[in-house]
């Protein structure tokens, strides 16, 4: 059985090896096609890498001259960041403003008394009001945690509740308004107020308020007083609502000159029928000098209480309210003085005054107030400003103030150019330029030292660079790209400070910014840029900042479109390579066609080889079968011959 052979399955004549040898020879053209396809794919991948690298370089160039360029960015520096910070928009102006934080805006936040763990909230509909908005909570009854969850489900953006276990046996419920500002106080309706009173969150308020509607007006140049004479208790505050009316300035008309003295007509003398008249009296009137116009004066220091001056008024045609806390008043303020003597064209009217407790909610007040609804209060240029939240964006044009805590005196908010972002974007531009040159050098040279010089490559990037080394050696497209980039880098560009700044090396960017001499440095010969960071910092802090902006992008003809500068020139030139239908897209499209054509050729050749291999297997199988038959016949004849003998 050891010599059993099945044609097509196994062969004792090694026909399978002969078929393989024949097919290996036949596959040589196929292998060449596959190698060619792989070469096309490598070239396509390399072009795509170059395309992505140029895109990144263009983005870094556009960032320095486009609409969102960092030269228009401003930053705000605060002298007390724990109290006040600011964000500057592009519409802000470089300046320093003094802002004092008097009070931070807060929201109502009330806690209950300590309640037993099994405290039961009855079934019902509980309504809360935050300012003008209402939250209605339908509750089936249950413990404090369930009630808090029901409030949180319905109070999104307005109301929140939480439960704190203060001891092993008791809990405290906290209900908080989510909107700051005095106008967003938290109120409870009847059923809810009854629950809050039972929980010890509210208590009956003690009526202790005072209101007055004096409607007292101080005309220009006048002084007026309004009696207060009310004792303050608890957490009361005094509010004074007034109007400022700026009167038109009348044109000055000087008086007519005086007519001079009035003299009696002259008398005469008559003698013998002859009358002789006296001459008229002569009075020499001095030349007329009209009196000067009355002086114009303006003052914003109007109000005081018992001799203590209040904040200056805004001076606009408006109605405003001064609110003084309990700590800003004496125990028994007596009178409000209105001093309009320093104004010639401004009328001041006090419309109403009130002493109230800000924590009172109708006929109840919080028993355990963690915080009370209040406005943020700041002073800028001595003028008091109140807002319902801590983000104030309508006081200084282009600047948003972020109120954090009462300040220790005035806070200096200094607005200046965002030099750090400008510097980082310039560094990114230089880095992306060097990365583009690195790719060009790798793909056009076979010297492996180019890769060894790149310290930031990862292992995978280094391996990919090895595969692309010299792939476009001798390609004039890449040499033209590299030469043009290096030329644009050293080209002078017109700026508003031409005699001081027109080239990149003047801000510390060149192929030898470090200034080291000595032997030949191959890295510098490859065209990579260096940055003298100390020089760049120095120039950014100087008055050349507008010229640096123009160095990267400048409108030379006044049509509000950038048409000059190194960033603009780089972007415009490289767009030819990466734009739709550009050079790289054309090259990639051509390689795709070659890959598709090669795939078709490979498919046809594989089909031909498969048919040929099948034919060889059939022929060699038939041959093996014939040989086996002949061997069987030979053995039969030998056996017959042996038996005959």
VOMI-411399 format. One line per 2 residues: number of its first residue (from 1); for each residue x negated, y, z of C-alpha. Coordinates in nm, 2 decimals. Layout:
# residues N
NUM = X Y Z ~ ...;
***
This chain:
# residues 645
1 = 0.00 0.00 0.00 ~ -0.30 0.23 0.04;
3 = -0.31 0.29 -0.34 ~ 0.06 0.39 -0.36;
5 = 0.10 0.71 -0.56 ~ 0.41 0.91 -0.65;
7 = 0.37 1.14 -0.95 ~ 0.45 1.50 -0.86;
9 = 0.42 1.44 -0.48 ~ 0.08 1.30 -0.43;
11 = -0.19 1.21 -0.68 ~ -0.48 0.98 -0.66;
13 = -0.63 1.15 -0.97 ~ -0.64 1.50 -0.80;
15 = -0.43 1.66 -1.07 ~ -0.29 1.91 -0.81;
17 = -0.65 2.05 -0.77 ~ -0.69 2.07 -1.15;
19 = -0.36 2.25 -1.18 ~ -0.46 2.50 -0.90;
21 = -0.79 2.56 -1.07 ~ -0.62 2.63 -1.40;
23 = -0.36 2.86 -1.23 ~ -0.62 3.05 -1.04;
25 = -0.79 3.14 -1.36 ~ -0.45 3.24 -1.51;
27 = -0.38 3.46 -1.21 ~ -0.69 3.68 -1.25;
29 = -0.50 3.94 -1.46 ~ -0.21 3.93 -1.20;
31 = -0.46 4.00 -0.92 ~ -0.60 4.29 -1.11;
33 = -0.25 4.43 -1.15 ~ -0.18 4.40 -0.78;
35 = -0.51 4.57 -0.70 ~ -0.42 4.85 -0.93;
37 = -0.08 4.88 -0.76 ~ -0.25 4.90 -0.42;
39 = -0.48 5.17 -0.55 ~ -0.18 5.37 -0.68;
41 = -0.01 5.33 -0.34 ~ -0.33 5.45 -0.16;
43 = -0.35 5.75 -0.39 ~ 0.02 5.83 -0.33;
45 = -0.02 5.80 0.05 ~ -0.33 6.03 0.03;
47 = -0.13 6.29 -0.17 ~ 0.15 6.27 0.09;
49 = -0.10 6.32 0.37 ~ -0.24 6.63 0.19;
51 = 0.12 6.76 0.13 ~ 0.20 6.73 0.50;
53 = -0.13 6.89 0.60 ~ -0.07 7.19 0.36;
55 = 0.28 7.22 0.49 ~ 0.15 7.25 0.85;
57 = -0.11 7.51 0.73 ~ 0.16 7.71 0.55;
59 = 0.38 7.70 0.86 ~ 0.09 7.84 1.07;
61 = 0.03 8.11 0.81 ~ 0.40 8.21 0.79;
63 = 0.41 8.23 1.16 ~ 0.16 8.52 1.16;
65 = 0.33 8.73 0.90 ~ 0.69 8.62 0.87;
67 = 1.00 8.77 1.03 ~ 0.94 8.59 1.36;
69 = 0.57 8.68 1.38 ~ 0.44 8.71 1.73;
71 = 0.31 9.07 1.69 ~ 0.67 9.18 1.75;
73 = 0.71 8.98 2.07 ~ 0.70 9.15 2.40;
75 = 0.66 9.01 2.75 ~ 0.77 9.16 3.08;
77 = 0.54 9.15 3.38 ~ 0.68 9.20 3.73;
79 = 0.50 9.33 4.03 ~ 0.73 9.12 4.26;
81 = 0.83 8.80 4.07 ~ 0.99 8.66 4.38;
83 = 1.24 8.95 4.37 ~ 1.28 9.05 4.00;
85 = 1.16 8.92 3.67 ~ 1.25 9.03 3.32;
87 = 1.27 8.90 2.96 ~ 1.19 9.14 2.68;
89 = 1.35 9.12 2.34 ~ 1.21 9.25 2.02;
91 = 1.41 9.57 2.05 ~ 1.24 9.67 2.38;
93 = 0.98 9.94 2.40 ~ 0.64 9.92 2.56;
95 = 0.68 10.10 2.90 ~ 0.68 10.06 3.27;
97 = 1.01 10.08 3.47 ~ 1.05 10.10 3.84;
99 = 1.35 9.89 3.96 ~ 1.45 9.83 4.32;
101 = 1.66 9.53 4.41 ~ 1.90 9.62 4.69;
103 = 2.13 9.32 4.68 ~ 2.16 8.99 4.50;
105 = 2.49 8.89 4.34 ~ 2.65 8.59 4.52;
107 = 2.97 8.39 4.52 ~ 3.21 8.29 4.79;
109 = 3.11 7.98 4.97 ~ 3.31 7.87 5.27;
111 = 3.26 7.58 5.51 ~ 3.52 7.41 5.74;
113 = 3.48 7.33 6.10 ~ 3.34 6.99 6.20;
115 = 3.63 6.74 6.12 ~ 3.66 6.38 6.22;
117 = 3.56 6.12 5.96 ~ 3.92 6.00 5.92;
119 = 4.06 6.35 5.87 ~ 4.36 6.32 5.63;
121 = 4.44 6.57 5.36 ~ 4.82 6.56 5.30;
123 = 4.97 6.50 4.95 ~ 5.05 6.82 4.76;
125 = 4.95 7.07 4.50 ~ 4.67 7.30 4.61;
127 = 4.60 7.62 4.42 ~ 4.28 7.83 4.44;
129 = 4.21 8.16 4.26 ~ 3.87 8.28 4.16;
131 = 3.91 8.64 4.05 ~ 4.19 8.64 3.79;
133 = 4.16 8.26 3.71 ~ 4.35 7.98 3.89;
135 = 4.26 7.62 3.97 ~ 4.55 7.39 4.05;
137 = 4.48 7.05 4.21 ~ 4.74 6.78 4.24;
139 = 4.64 6.55 4.52 ~ 4.81 6.22 4.64;
141 = 4.67 6.25 4.98 ~ 4.35 6.10 5.13;
143 = 4.02 6.17 5.30 ~ 3.79 6.46 5.25;
145 = 3.57 6.29 5.00 ~ 3.86 6.21 4.77;
147 = 3.99 6.57 4.80 ~ 3.65 6.71 4.71;
149 = 3.64 6.48 4.40 ~ 3.98 6.60 4.30;
151 = 3.87 6.96 4.33 ~ 3.55 6.90 4.12;
153 = 3.75 6.73 3.84 ~ 3.98 7.03 3.80;
155 = 3.75 7.31 3.90 ~ 3.49 7.29 3.62;
157 = 3.31 7.62 3.58 ~ 3.51 7.79 3.86;
159 = 3.52 7.58 4.17 ~ 3.32 7.31 4.34;
161 = 3.35 7.11 4.66 ~ 3.12 6.89 4.87;
163 = 3.14 6.70 5.19 ~ 2.84 6.70 5.44;
165 = 2.83 6.45 5.73 ~ 2.70 6.67 6.00;
167 = 2.72 6.40 6.28 ~ 2.79 6.03 6.28;
169 = 3.15 6.10 6.37 ~ 3.23 6.43 6.19;
171 = 3.21 6.59 5.84 ~ 3.21 6.94 5.71;
173 = 3.37 7.04 5.38 ~ 3.23 7.32 5.17;
175 = 3.43 7.49 4.89 ~ 3.23 7.72 4.66;
177 = 3.33 7.96 4.39 ~ 3.10 7.92 4.08;
179 = 3.13 8.28 3.97 ~ 2.93 8.56 4.14;
181 = 3.05 8.92 4.18 ~ 3.28 9.10 4.41;
183 = 3.56 9.08 4.15 ~ 3.54 8.70 4.17;
185 = 3.65 8.64 4.53 ~ 3.80 8.31 4.63;
187 = 4.16 8.31 4.74 ~ 4.39 8.03 4.87;
189 = 4.77 8.02 4.81 ~ 5.02 7.95 5.09;
191 = 4.99 7.57 5.10 ~ 4.61 7.57 5.05;
193 = 4.57 7.85 5.31 ~ 4.76 7.64 5.56;
195 = 4.52 7.35 5.49 ~ 4.22 7.58 5.52;
197 = 4.34 7.72 5.85 ~ 4.39 7.36 5.98;
199 = 4.04 7.27 5.86 ~ 3.89 7.57 6.04;
201 = 3.77 7.71 5.70 ~ 3.99 8.02 5.74;
203 = 4.11 8.22 6.04 ~ 4.37 8.49 6.08;
205 = 4.23 8.83 5.98 ~ 4.22 9.12 6.22;
207 = 4.37 9.42 6.03 ~ 4.11 9.69 6.05;
209 = 4.09 9.90 5.74 ~ 4.12 10.26 5.64;
211 = 4.20 10.43 5.31 ~ 4.22 10.79 5.20;
213 = 4.32 10.96 4.87 ~ 4.17 11.31 4.90;
215 = 4.16 11.40 4.53 ~ 3.92 11.68 4.63;
217 = 3.74 11.85 4.34 ~ 3.42 12.05 4.36;
219 = 3.40 12.29 4.07 ~ 3.06 12.39 3.93;
221 = 2.86 12.57 4.20 ~ 3.11 12.47 4.48;
223 = 3.07 12.26 4.80 ~ 3.35 12.05 4.95;
225 = 3.39 11.81 5.24 ~ 3.61 11.51 5.30;
227 = 3.68 11.40 5.66 ~ 3.63 11.03 5.74;
229 = 3.63 11.02 6.12 ~ 3.67 10.64 6.15;
231 = 3.49 10.40 6.37 ~ 3.33 10.10 6.20;
233 = 3.34 9.75 6.33 ~ 3.24 9.40 6.21;
235 = 3.12 9.38 5.85 ~ 3.31 9.68 5.71;
237 = 3.20 9.88 5.42 ~ 3.28 10.22 5.28;
239 = 3.37 10.28 4.92 ~ 3.39 10.62 4.75;
241 = 3.55 10.64 4.41 ~ 3.47 10.96 4.21;
243 = 3.48 11.10 3.86 ~ 3.22 11.31 3.69;
245 = 3.34 11.55 3.42 ~ 3.08 11.73 3.21;
247 = 3.22 12.06 3.10 ~ 3.12 12.22 2.77;
249 = 2.86 12.48 2.78 ~ 3.01 12.81 2.67;
251 = 2.81 13.03 2.43 ~ 2.66 13.33 2.60;
253 = 2.80 13.67 2.49 ~ 2.61 13.97 2.63;
255 = 2.82 14.27 2.75 ~ 2.86 14.58 2.54;
257 = 2.62 14.87 2.61 ~ 2.75 15.14 2.85;
259 = 2.90 15.45 2.70 ~ 2.69 15.69 2.90;
261 = 2.81 15.99 3.12 ~ 3.13 16.18 3.04;
263 = 3.08 16.56 3.03 ~ 3.33 16.84 3.04;
265 = 3.36 17.06 2.73 ~ 3.14 17.37 2.74;
267 = 3.29 17.71 2.85 ~ 3.23 18.05 2.69;
269 = 3.23 18.42 2.77 ~ 3.46 18.69 2.62;
271 = 3.36 19.06 2.60 ~ 3.56 19.32 2.42;
273 = 3.73 19.06 2.21 ~ 3.42 18.87 2.13;
275 = 3.39 18.51 2.27 ~ 3.05 18.34 2.30;
277 = 3.06 17.96 2.36 ~ 2.81 17.77 2.58;
279 = 2.60 17.50 2.42 ~ 2.70 17.13 2.49;
281 = 2.51 16.97 2.77 ~ 2.25 16.71 2.65;
283 = 2.20 16.38 2.84 ~ 1.92 16.14 2.73;
285 = 2.05 15.78 2.76 ~ 1.78 15.52 2.81;
287 = 1.76 15.23 2.56 ~ 2.01 14.94 2.63;
289 = 1.87 14.61 2.76 ~ 2.14 14.34 2.79;
291 = 2.12 14.12 3.11 ~ 1.97 13.77 3.06;
293 = 2.21 13.47 3.03 ~ 2.30 13.30 3.36;
295 = 2.06 13.01 3.44 ~ 2.17 12.66 3.35;
297 = 2.12 12.40 3.63 ~ 2.19 12.04 3.66;
299 = 2.17 11.81 3.97 ~ 2.26 11.45 4.03;
301 = 2.21 11.46 4.41 ~ 2.57 11.53 4.50;
303 = 2.70 11.32 4.79 ~ 2.59 11.29 5.15;
305 = 2.74 11.15 5.47 ~ 2.68 11.34 5.79;
307 = 2.37 11.49 5.62 ~ 2.23 11.16 5.49;
309 = 2.19 11.18 5.11 ~ 2.35 10.90 4.90;
311 = 2.22 10.77 4.57 ~ 2.22 11.01 4.27;
313 = 2.52 11.00 4.04 ~ 2.48 10.88 3.68;
315 = 2.58 11.21 3.53 ~ 2.80 11.06 3.26;
317 = 3.17 11.14 3.19 ~ 3.28 10.84 3.39;
319 = 3.45 10.71 3.70 ~ 3.22 10.53 3.95;
321 = 3.23 10.39 4.30 ~ 2.97 10.41 4.57;
323 = 2.98 10.12 4.81 ~ 2.79 10.15 5.14;
325 = 2.74 9.85 5.36 ~ 2.78 9.85 5.74;
327 = 2.40 9.87 5.78 ~ 2.39 10.19 5.57;
329 = 2.63 10.38 5.79 ~ 2.65 10.51 6.14;
331 = 2.91 10.36 6.38 ~ 3.13 10.66 6.34;
333 = 3.09 10.84 6.00 ~ 3.25 11.18 6.02;
335 = 3.25 11.35 5.68 ~ 3.15 11.32 5.32;
337 = 2.99 11.63 5.17 ~ 3.02 11.71 4.80;
339 = 2.74 11.95 4.70 ~ 2.80 12.07 4.34;
341 = 2.61 12.39 4.39 ~ 2.33 12.27 4.16;
343 = 2.55 12.22 3.86 ~ 2.67 12.49 3.63;
345 = 2.88 12.27 3.39 ~ 2.98 11.96 3.59;
347 = 3.30 11.90 3.79 ~ 3.30 11.63 4.06;
349 = 3.63 11.49 4.20 ~ 3.65 11.24 4.48;
351 = 3.97 11.03 4.40 ~ 3.98 10.79 4.69;
353 = 3.79 10.64 4.98 ~ 3.84 10.32 5.17;
355 = 3.68 10.13 5.46 ~ 3.73 9.75 5.42;
357 = 3.59 9.42 5.52 ~ 3.47 9.24 5.21;
359 = 3.53 8.90 5.36 ~ 3.90 8.94 5.43;
361 = 4.12 8.75 5.19 ~ 4.47 8.90 5.23;
363 = 4.57 8.81 5.59 ~ 4.29 8.56 5.64;
365 = 3.92 8.56 5.65 ~ 3.66 8.28 5.63;
367 = 3.57 8.14 5.97 ~ 3.24 7.99 5.85;
369 = 3.13 8.19 5.54 ~ 2.80 8.06 5.40;
371 = 2.80 8.35 5.15 ~ 3.05 8.61 5.03;
373 = 3.13 8.73 4.68 ~ 2.92 9.03 4.61;
375 = 2.77 9.22 4.32 ~ 2.40 9.26 4.25;
377 = 2.28 9.61 4.33 ~ 1.97 9.76 4.18;
379 = 1.82 10.11 4.16 ~ 1.65 10.24 3.85;
381 = 1.52 10.59 3.82 ~ 1.70 10.65 4.15;
383 = 2.04 10.56 4.01 ~ 2.23 10.27 4.17;
385 = 2.36 10.01 3.93 ~ 2.61 9.73 4.03;
387 = 2.68 9.42 3.82 ~ 2.88 9.10 3.90;
389 = 2.59 8.87 3.83 ~ 2.21 8.85 3.85;
391 = 2.14 8.87 3.48 ~ 2.15 9.23 3.38;
393 = 2.10 9.31 3.01 ~ 2.26 9.65 2.97;
395 = 2.05 9.88 3.18 ~ 1.72 9.89 2.99;
397 = 1.75 9.85 2.61 ~ 1.62 9.52 2.49;
399 = 1.54 9.39 2.84 ~ 1.73 9.14 3.06;
401 = 1.66 9.17 3.43 ~ 1.67 8.85 3.64;
403 = 1.76 8.95 4.00 ~ 1.63 8.69 4.25;
405 = 1.60 8.86 4.60 ~ 1.60 9.20 4.76;
407 = 1.27 9.37 4.68 ~ 1.01 9.53 4.91;
409 = 1.04 9.88 4.75 ~ 1.04 9.95 4.37;
411 = 0.94 9.66 4.14 ~ 0.73 9.77 3.84;
413 = 0.84 9.60 3.52 ~ 0.57 9.64 3.26;
415 = 0.65 9.57 2.90 ~ 0.36 9.49 2.67;
417 = 0.28 9.29 2.35 ~ 0.27 8.91 2.40;
419 = -0.10 8.88 2.34 ~ -0.12 8.52 2.47;
421 = 0.12 8.40 2.20 ~ -0.05 8.61 1.93;
423 = -0.39 8.45 2.03 ~ -0.24 8.10 2.04;
425 = -0.08 8.14 1.69 ~ -0.41 8.27 1.55;
427 = -0.59 7.97 1.70 ~ -0.33 7.74 1.55;
429 = -0.38 7.90 1.21 ~ -0.76 7.84 1.23;
431 = -0.70 7.48 1.35 ~ -0.46 7.39 1.07;
433 = -0.71 7.55 0.81 ~ -0.99 7.33 0.95;
435 = -0.76 7.02 0.94 ~ -0.68 7.09 0.57;
437 = -1.05 7.13 0.49 ~ -1.12 6.80 0.68;
439 = -0.87 6.61 0.47 ~ -1.02 6.76 0.15;
441 = -1.37 6.67 0.25 ~ -1.28 6.31 0.35;
443 = -1.09 6.24 0.02 ~ -1.36 6.40 -0.21;
445 = -1.68 6.26 -0.05 ~ -1.81 5.92 0.04;
447 = -2.04 6.03 0.32 ~ -1.91 5.87 0.64;
449 = -2.07 6.13 0.86 ~ -1.77 6.36 0.77;
451 = -1.55 6.12 0.97 ~ -1.80 6.09 1.25;
453 = -1.81 6.47 1.30 ~ -1.43 6.48 1.37;
455 = -1.41 6.44 1.75 ~ -1.03 6.47 1.78;
457 = -0.95 6.17 1.56 ~ -0.78 5.87 1.73;
459 = -0.89 5.52 1.64 ~ -0.59 5.48 1.41;
461 = -0.67 5.81 1.24 ~ -1.03 5.72 1.21;
463 = -0.94 5.39 1.04 ~ -0.70 5.57 0.80;
465 = -0.97 5.82 0.71 ~ -1.21 5.53 0.64;
467 = -0.95 5.39 0.39 ~ -0.92 5.73 0.22;
469 = -1.29 5.82 0.21 ~ -1.38 5.94 -0.14;
471 = -1.05 5.83 -0.29 ~ -1.04 6.15 -0.50;
473 = -1.41 6.19 -0.55 ~ -1.47 6.41 -0.86;
475 = -1.11 6.53 -0.87 ~ -1.13 6.90 -0.98;
477 = -0.79 6.98 -0.82 ~ -0.93 6.94 -0.47;
479 = -1.25 7.12 -0.54 ~ -1.05 7.42 -0.68;
481 = -0.82 7.41 -0.38 ~ -1.11 7.41 -0.14;
483 = -1.30 7.69 -0.32 ~ -0.99 7.91 -0.34;
485 = -0.92 7.87 0.04 ~ -1.27 7.96 0.13;
487 = -1.26 8.26 -0.10 ~ -0.93 8.39 0.06;
489 = -1.08 8.36 0.41 ~ -1.37 8.59 0.34;
491 = -1.17 8.84 0.12 ~ -1.12 9.19 0.28;
493 = -0.75 9.30 0.32 ~ -0.63 9.66 0.35;
495 = -0.50 9.76 0.69 ~ -0.42 10.09 0.86;
497 = -0.76 10.07 1.02 ~ -0.97 9.99 0.71;
499 = -1.28 10.14 0.85 ~ -1.26 9.92 1.16;
501 = -1.07 9.61 1.06 ~ -1.02 9.45 0.72;
503 = -1.17 9.10 0.75 ~ -1.13 8.79 0.98;
505 = -1.49 8.80 1.10 ~ -1.41 9.14 1.26;
507 = -1.17 8.97 1.51 ~ -1.42 8.68 1.58;
509 = -1.32 8.43 1.31 ~ -1.59 8.30 1.06;
511 = -1.79 7.99 0.98 ~ -2.06 8.11 1.23;
513 = -1.87 8.30 1.50 ~ -2.09 8.15 1.78;
515 = -2.39 8.32 1.62 ~ -2.63 8.04 1.68;
517 = -2.92 8.02 1.44 ~ -3.17 7.74 1.39;
519 = -3.16 7.45 1.15 ~ -2.90 7.36 0.90;
521 = -2.56 7.27 1.05 ~ -2.37 7.03 0.81;
523 = -2.04 7.11 0.98 ~ -2.07 7.48 0.89;
525 = -2.18 7.39 0.54 ~ -1.84 7.21 0.50;
527 = -1.66 7.54 0.55 ~ -1.50 7.49 0.89;
529 = -1.40 7.81 1.08 ~ -1.51 7.90 1.43;
531 = -1.35 8.14 1.68 ~ -1.54 8.37 1.91;
533 = -1.28 8.38 2.18 ~ -1.43 8.66 2.38;
535 = -1.44 8.89 2.07 ~ -1.08 8.79 1.98;
537 = -0.96 8.88 2.33 ~ -1.14 9.21 2.32;
539 = -0.98 9.31 1.99 ~ -0.63 9.20 2.10;
541 = -0.66 9.43 2.40 ~ -0.77 9.72 2.19;
543 = -0.56 9.97 1.99 ~ -0.62 9.75 1.68;
545 = -0.33 9.53 1.74 ~ -0.11 9.68 1.46;
547 = -0.40 9.64 1.22 ~ -0.45 9.27 1.32;
549 = -0.08 9.22 1.23 ~ -0.15 9.39 0.89;
551 = -0.46 9.17 0.84 ~ -0.23 8.87 0.83;
553 = 0.07 9.03 0.66 ~ 0.13 9.38 0.53;
555 = 0.39 9.56 0.33 ~ 0.17 9.77 0.09;
557 = 0.44 9.93 -0.12 ~ 0.71 10.02 0.14;
559 = 0.98 9.78 0.01 ~ 1.00 9.61 0.35;
561 = 0.86 9.29 0.20 ~ 0.52 9.16 0.30;
563 = 0.29 9.14 -0.01 ~ -0.07 9.14 0.13;
565 = -0.28 8.99 0.40 ~ -0.47 8.66 0.46;
567 = -0.16 8.48 0.60 ~ 0.05 8.59 0.31;
569 = -0.22 8.50 0.05 ~ -0.28 8.16 0.20;
571 = 0.09 8.08 0.20 ~ 0.15 8.20 -0.15;
573 = -0.14 8.01 -0.30 ~ -0.08 7.68 -0.13;
575 = 0.30 7.69 -0.21 ~ 0.20 7.60 -0.57;
577 = 0.09 7.26 -0.44 ~ 0.38 7.18 -0.20;
579 = 0.69 7.34 -0.35 ~ 0.96 7.14 -0.53;
581 = 0.82 7.05 -0.87 ~ 0.47 7.16 -0.76;
583 = 0.14 6.99 -0.83 ~ 0.16 6.73 -0.54;
585 = 0.53 6.64 -0.62 ~ 0.42 6.59 -0.99;
587 = 0.13 6.37 -0.89 ~ 0.34 6.16 -0.65;
589 = 0.61 6.13 -0.92 ~ 0.36 6.01 -1.17;
591 = 0.22 5.76 -0.93 ~ 0.57 5.63 -0.85;
593 = 0.62 5.57 -1.22 ~ 0.29 5.38 -1.24;
595 = 0.38 5.17 -0.94 ~ 0.72 5.09 -1.09;
597 = 0.56 5.00 -1.43 ~ 0.30 4.79 -1.25;
599 = 0.58 4.61 -1.05 ~ 0.75 4.52 -1.37;
601 = 0.43 4.39 -1.53 ~ 0.36 4.19 -1.21;
603 = 0.71 4.04 -1.21 ~ 0.69 3.94 -1.58;
605 = 0.34 3.79 -1.52 ~ 0.46 3.60 -1.21;
607 = 0.75 3.46 -1.41 ~ 0.51 3.34 -1.69;
609 = 0.27 3.19 -1.44 ~ 0.55 3.01 -1.26;
611 = 0.68 2.86 -1.59 ~ 0.32 2.76 -1.69;
613 = 0.26 2.59 -1.35 ~ 0.58 2.39 -1.39;
615 = 0.48 2.28 -1.73 ~ 0.14 2.17 -1.61;
617 = 0.30 1.98 -1.33 ~ 0.53 1.80 -1.57;
619 = 0.25 1.72 -1.81 ~ 0.02 1.59 -1.54;
621 = 0.30 1.40 -1.38 ~ 0.37 1.23 -1.71;
623 = 0.00 1.15 -1.76 ~ -0.02 1.00 -1.41;
625 = 0.29 0.79 -1.48 ~ 0.14 0.66 -1.80;
627 = -0.19 0.58 -1.64 ~ -0.01 0.40 -1.36;
629 = 0.19 0.19 -1.61 ~ -0.13 0.10 -1.80;
631 = -0.29 0.00 -1.48 ~ 0.01 -0.22 -1.38;
633 = 0.00 -0.38 -1.73 ~ -0.37 -0.44 -1.70;
635 = -0.33 -0.61 -1.36 ~ -0.05 -0.83 -1.50;
637 = -0.27 -0.95 -1.79 ~ -0.55 -1.02 -1.56;
639 = -0.32 -1.23 -1.34 ~ -0.18 -1.42 -1.64;
641 = -0.53 -1.49 -1.76 ~ -0.64 -1.62 -1.42;
643 = -0.34 -1.85 -1.39 ~ -0.40 -1.99 -1.74;
645 = -0.76 -2.08 -1.66;
***
